[in-house]
Amino acid sequence: MHVFYALVLSIIAACGVQLMLSRHILRTLLGVSLLSAAANLIMFYAGRIGAKAPPVIPDGETTLAATAANPLPQALILTAIVITMGVAAFVLALTYRSYRLNTIEEVSNDPEDTRVSKMSGKESIDDDEDHLQPDARRDTDAPDELDALPGHEGSR
């Protein structure tokens, strides 16, 4: 029975990793959720191995029975679920913002990262303007089209 649980949990984790490797934001979110669920189930199952009773202290006793389940993994799982929901809400907010600004849900390559990856070993990154491509822009503190969602231009 342990082999069956290990196989199922490894399949869930593998599906989560496969979805996380996608460039589509919603698939990545689903992959993070699946991987988190697999990790939670692994912790839960590890806390139940060899346990015959729930982690309850009977009246009049001060310790758990030797056959009781370990309550620590269950507490860690509750914390992990809350953290996962927070991360999911954050990624959904980023997805919404990306969709509103670009009307696409796929993450594209960053032009600056592409330029740096194509540099030869002799060149170095410095603050000189002569090695930048003409279309490469420096980030400034001045507001631009990405600083506010459409319809919120007057909020500054």
N, C-alpha and C positions, 0 to 999 in steps of 0.2 A: 504494500500500500504506500510505503514511503517513496518508492521509485515512481509510482504514478503521480503523486503530488509534486515531486521534483521535476518530472517531465512537463507537467501542465504549467507549473510556475516558470520554468525556463522558456517555454513557448511564448507565454505572455510577455516575459521580459524581452525576448528576441523580437517580437512584434513591436514592442514599444521602442526599442533601439532602431529598428528599421524605419518606423514612422518619424522618429526624431531626426534621421538623416535626410529627410525630405526638405526641399527648399520652400515648401508651402507652409505658411504660418499655422494654419489650423491643423494640418497633419502633425506638425511639430508639437503643438499643444496636446493633441490626442496621444502622441507618443510619450510625452512627459507624464501624462496621466496614467497610461498603461504601465510604464516602468515604475511609477510610484505605487500603483496598486500591487504590482508583483512584489516589490520590496516589502510592502505592508503585509502581504500574505505570507511571505517567507518568514518575517519576524513573528507573526501570529502562530504559524505552524511550528516554528522552533520553540516557542514558549509552551506549546501543548504536547510536545513529544514526551511520552512516558507519563503524562498526567492522567489521573483517573477521576479527579474531583475538581470542582471549580475553586478559584482562589478566594474562598470565603473562610474567615476565622469563626469557628463555632462559639456559641455563648459559653463563657467560663474558661476559655483557653486563651493563651497569649501568642501562640505561633501557628503558622500554617501546618497542615498535615504534610507528611513527606510525599504523598501522592498528589498533592494539589498542584494546579498549573501555576506557573510563574506570572505574577501580575505586572511585572515591569515591562515586558514586550507589549502588553495591551495598552499601558499608559503611553509608551513611545509611539504606538500606532495612532492613538488619538491625536497626539501632537503632530505627527507627520501628515495626517489628514487635513488638519487646519492649515499647515504650511503649504500643502499641495493646492488647496483651494485658493489661498492667497496668491500663489504663483500663477494659477490658472486665470484668476481675475486680472492680474497684471498683464499677462500675455494677451488676453482678450482685449484689454484697453489699448495695447500697442497695435494689435491687429486692426481695431476700429480706426485708430488714428492713421495708420498706414493706408487703409482703404479709402478713408476720406481725403487724404492728401494726394494719393497716387492713383486711385481707383483700380489698384491691383493688389492681390494678396500674396504675390510671390516676391521673395527677397532677391534683389539683383546684386551683381558684383559691384563693389565700391571702386570707382575709377582710381582713387589714390592707391588703394591696395594693389590694383592691377599694375599701376605704374611702378610701384616699389618692387613688386615681384619680377618685373622685367628688367630692372636695373642690373648692370653688370657688377662684378665684384670690385672693380676699380672705383666706381662712383660711390660717394657717400652722401648721406642725407644731411644737409645743412640749411641755413636760413637764406642762402642766396636765391635770388629770383630767377637767375639765368637757366637753371636746370628744370624749372617747372614748365609744363606744357601750357600753351596759351589759354586753354579752357579750364585749367585747374584754378580753383578759387580758394583763397584763404578764408577761414572762418573768422568773422568779426562779431563784435557785440551789437552791430546794427541789425534791426529787425529785417527779416526777409520773408519770403513766401512760406517757409516751413515753420516759422515761429508761432503761428496762430492758425487755428482751424478756420475754414471758410465761415463767414458770418460773425466772426469775433474780432474784426479788424479794429474796432473802436475801443477795445477793452484795455489798451495800453495807456 
